[in-house]
């Protein structure tokens, strides 16, 4: 089973709103998910992104793969840099 961090679409027609979720890659886009990590609203200026940083980092460490769009969001929020930092023991 491969786990992805991806967007699940919500909102009305022509008014998209997304949830950042952790889901099995075999699940449908707006279907079952494991955990909700936050929200993304591209219609605001600037686009609104809220993420549970601790949970997102935990899922990345467990091996969850972000999609291309979610990877951009993680980079904008600075989470990808935190994930890629070498661990100090």
WOGIRA-V787607 format. One line per field, one symbol per residue. phi: phi as a letter, one per 40 degrees, with the letter a starting at -180 (. if undefined). psi: psi as a letter, one per 20 degrees, with the letter a starting at -180 (. if undefined). burial: I if it has 24 or more other C-alpha atoms within 12 Angstrom, else O. A space follows every 50 residues. Layout:
phi=???
psi=???
burial=???
//
This chain:
phi=.bbbbacbcbgcdgbcabbcbbacccccdbccbcaccibabcccbcdcbb bcdccccccccchccccdcccccccccgccccccccccb
psi=pppqorppqarrpjmqpqpoqpqpiiqqgjbqrgqpiaqpoiirorpppp qngghghghghijppqrgghggghghijhhghhiqqpp.
burial=OOIIIIIIOOOOOOOOIIIIIIIOIOOOOOOOIOIIIIIIIOOOOOOOIO IOOOOIIOIIOOOIIIOOOIIOIIOOOOIOOOIOOOOOO
//
